[in-house]
Amino acid sequence: MGQAIVNGPGEGELLAVAGNEIVFKAGAAETDGQMGVLEYTAAPGFAGPPPHVHHRTVEVFYVLDGELTMLVGDETITASPGSCVVVPPDTRHTFSNAGSEPVRFLGVYTPAGFEQYFKDLAALLAGGPLDPAAVAEVSARYDIENA
């Protein structure tokens, strides 16, 4: 570390996963493993990942555009622009976009490294039919346990 990193609008590493777009703004390499920041655009009708927990990772969802539907614990939340949802470790959660317009949010997580999960998942999805066992193995590597 040592030098400031500036990613302007639309800048950063772009990854398409399951019809969604993720732009990595900062990750382990840029923050000495401390945190990651991504800009996530969830496609209309995106059902989201299965409800899950992280045992070590804290996730923050900050909604920029649209309405993000979140399950946190047993509560369903509709997060509108300007909403910030902090999900501590061991909290069951998921997110989705039930609407007809894209939802854009910032995802911030600590510690860093979670960005590699999305890259590994994209590689799995590009490989043909989805193998649930392979997805479970990738998820386990990145502190994700279905709940």
Secondary structure by P-SEA (a helix, b strand, c coil): ccbbbbbcccccbbbbcccbbbbbccccccccccbbbbbbbbccccccccccccccbbbbbbbcccbbbbbcccccccccccbbbbbcccccccccccccbbbbbbbbbccccaaaaaaaaaaaaacccccaaaaaaaaaacccccc
